[in-house]
Amino acid sequence: MRYVAMDFETGNSYYTSACSIGLAYYEDDQLVGTETFLIRPPDSVGKFHWYNVKIHGIKRSHVKDQPTFDEIWRKIQDKVDGSVIVCHNAVFDTEVLCRCLEFYNIPLPTCQYICTVKVSQKVWPDLENHKLNTVADALGITLNHHEAGSDAHACGEILQCALRETHCADAQALAEHLDMQLGVISPAGRRQCSSAKKSGTERKSHTGRHRKTASNAVQGKGEDQ
């Protein structure tokens, strides 16, 4: 099974303010490559919020000459399409992905995804919490927290540890074992990754930009990452 562990950092409370993406590529249990890109968000998302900058250290000036997301997507699309995306707090990172694609009128890929927050809660329930740094530390995974490439790699390694711990062959078998349902992204619609197989809801893909409060945007990354 092909996996793409993915992590976004955002400049402010807009999902389309993605300013960095980290990717770690796996073929079954083998890490086969990593990539990290800085992203220049659309001018329409406005200034970077100080708290986001405090978390990841990326300022608007750092990305003013970097490619926009649509340019980066052309480089990674073939690697993402058809894979299982792996995210820590997938509701955040998959929403950033979809909103950025929709902003540039790019069709969504067809792929499944799994959330390693939910996985770690089930496989290692006795941890103090299930933030990315806590889980990575417990499993001996090196992490430079909130650097997108390092976060993505750690997320991918958490999935691999969970597969070994449960003796599951792949993400689908792991989801079945943990009574989870893989999320789905496709041009026809999306379904969330859920902890109970039948609790996920289908929803149609839609265009436009969502806005969260700055504090909620930070919680989306900070609570679980």
C-alpha positions in Angstrom: 0.0 0.0 0.0 1.2 3.5 -0.8 1.1 6.1 1.9 1.8 9.9 1.9 2.2 11.3 5.3 1.3 15.0 5.1 1.5 18.1 7.3 0.6 21.7 6.7 1.5 24.9 8.5 -0.7 27.9 7.9 -0.1 31.6 8.2 -3.4 32.6 9.8 -6.9 31.4 10.4 -7.7 30.8 6.7 -7.3 27.2 5.5 -5.9 28.6 2.3 -3.1 30.4 4.1 -1.0 27.3 3.9 2.6 28.4 4.0 4.4 25.1 4.2 3.8 21.4 3.4 5.8 18.4 4.4 5.4 15.0 2.8 6.9 11.6 3.6 6.3 8.8 1.1 6.0 5.2 2.0 5.7 2.0 -0.1 4.2 -0.5 2.4 6.6 -0.3 5.4 9.4 1.4 3.6 10.1 5.2 3.6 11.0 6.0 0.0 11.3 9.8 0.1 10.5 13.1 1.7 9.8 16.6 0.5 9.2 20.0 2.1 8.0 23.1 0.4 7.4 26.7 1.4 4.2 28.0 -0.1 3.2 31.6 -1.0 -0.5 32.0 0.1 -2.9 34.1 -1.9 -2.7 37.8 -1.1 -6.4 37.7 -0.2 -5.8 35.7 3.0 -4.1 38.8 4.5 -1.3 39.1 7.0 0.2 36.2 8.9 -1.1 35.9 12.5 1.5 36.4 15.2 0.5 33.2 17.0 0.9 31.1 13.9 4.3 32.6 13.3 5.2 31.9 16.9 4.4 28.2 16.4 6.2 27.5 13.1 8.5 30.6 12.6 7.5 31.2 9.0 6.8 34.9 8.2 5.1 36.3 5.1 8.4 37.7 4.0 9.9 34.2 4.0 7.5 33.0 1.4 7.1 36.1 -0.9 9.2 34.5 -3.6 8.0 30.9 -3.1 5.6 29.0 -5.5 1.9 29.1 -4.9 0.1 25.9 -3.9 -1.2 25.2 -7.5 2.4 25.2 -8.7 3.5 22.8 -5.9 0.5 20.5 -6.5 1.7 19.9 -10.1 4.9 18.4 -8.6 3.2 16.1 -6.0 -0.2 15.3 -7.6 0.8 11.9 -9.0 2.3 10.9 -5.7 -0.8 11.8 -3.7 -3.5 10.7 -6.0 -4.5 7.1 -5.3 -2.5 6.9 -2.0 -3.5 6.7 1.6 -2.9 10.1 3.2 -1.7 10.0 6.8 -2.1 13.0 9.0 -1.9 13.8 12.7 -5.3 15.5 13.3 -6.5 14.8 9.8 -9.6 16.9 10.0 -7.2 20.0 9.9 -4.7 18.9 7.3 -7.2 17.3 4.8 -9.3 20.5 5.1 -6.3 22.6 4.2 -5.5 20.4 1.3 -9.1 20.5 -0.1 -9.5 24.2 0.5 -6.3 25.0 -1.3 -7.2 22.9 -4.3 -10.7 24.4 -4.4 -9.3 27.9 -4.2 -7.3 27.2 -7.4 -10.3 25.3 -9.0 -8.3 22.1 -9.1 -10.2 18.8 -8.9 -9.8 16.9 -5.7 -7.6 13.7 -5.9 -9.1 10.3 -5.2 -7.6 8.9 -2.1 -8.3 7.6 1.4 -6.8 9.0 4.6 -6.2 8.0 8.2 -5.7 10.1 11.3 -2.9 9.1 13.6 -4.4 11.0 16.5 -7.3 8.6 16.4 -5.0 5.6 15.8 -2.7 6.5 18.7 -5.6 7.0 21.0 -6.7 3.4 20.4 -3.3 1.7 20.2 -1.6 3.6 23.1 -4.6 4.8 25.2 -2.5 5.2 28.4 -0.3 8.1 27.0 -0.6 11.4 28.9 -2.1 12.9 25.7 -1.9 12.2 22.0 -0.2 15.3 20.7 2.3 14.6 17.9 5.3 15.4 20.1 4.0 13.2 23.0 3.4 10.2 20.8 6.7 10.7 18.9 8.6 10.9 22.2 6.9 7.7 23.5 7.8 5.8 20.4 11.4 7.1 20.1 10.7 9.1 16.9 12.9 12.1 16.2 10.8 15.3 15.8 11.5 18.9 15.1 8.0 20.0 16.1 6.0 22.3 13.7 8.6 21.9 11.0 6.3 20.5 8.3 8.7 17.9 6.9 9.6 16.6 10.3 6.0 16.5 11.4 5.0 14.6 8.3 7.8 12.0 8.8 6.9 11.5 12.5 3.3 11.0 11.5 4.2 8.4 8.9 6.4 6.6 11.5 3.6 6.6 14.0 1.4 4.8 11.5 4.2 2.3 10.9 4.6 1.7 14.6 0.9 1.1 14.9 0.9 -1.4 12.1 3.7 -3.3 13.8 2.1 -3.1 17.2 -1.2 -4.5 16.0 0.3 -6.9 13.4 -1.9 -5.4 10.7 -0.7 -5.6 7.1 -1.9 -2.1 6.0 -4.1 0.9 6.9 -7.3 -0.8 5.9 -6.6 -3.8 8.1 -5.6 -1.4 10.9 -8.9 0.5 10.6 -10.9 -2.7 10.7 -8.9 -3.9 13.7 -9.4 -0.6 15.6 -13.1 -0.3 14.6 -12.3 2.8 12.5 -13.3 3.9 9.1 -10.8 5.4 6.7 -11.6 8.9 5.4 -12.2 9.5 1.7 -11.4 12.4 -0.5 -12.6 12.4 -4.1 -14.1 14.7 -6.7 -17.5 13.2 -5.8 -17.3 14.1 -2.2 -15.6 13.5 1.2 -16.1 11.3 4.2 -14.3 11.9 7.5 -12.0 9.4 9.1 -14.0 8.2 12.1 -13.4 6.1 15.2 -16.6 4.1 14.7 -17.1 2.5 11.3 -20.6 3.8 10.7 -20.3 7.2 12.3 -18.6 9.0 9.3 -20.8 11.2 7.2 -20.7 11.9 3.5 -20.6 15.5 2.4 -20.3 17.0 -1.0 -17.2 18.9 -2.0 -17.8 22.6 -2.1 -15.8 25.7 -3.2 -14.8 28.8 -1.4 -12.7 29.6 1.7 -13.7 28.8 5.3 -12.5 31.0 8.1 -11.9 29.9 11.7 -11.0 32.2 14.5 -7.3 32.5 15.0 -7.5 30.6 18.3 -9.4 27.7 16.7 -6.8 27.6 13.9 -4.1 27.3 16.5 -6.0 24.6 18.4 -6.4 22.6 15.2 -2.6 22.3 15.1 -1.7 22.8 18.7 -4.0 20.4 20.6 -3.1 17.3 18.6 0.1 18.3 17.0 
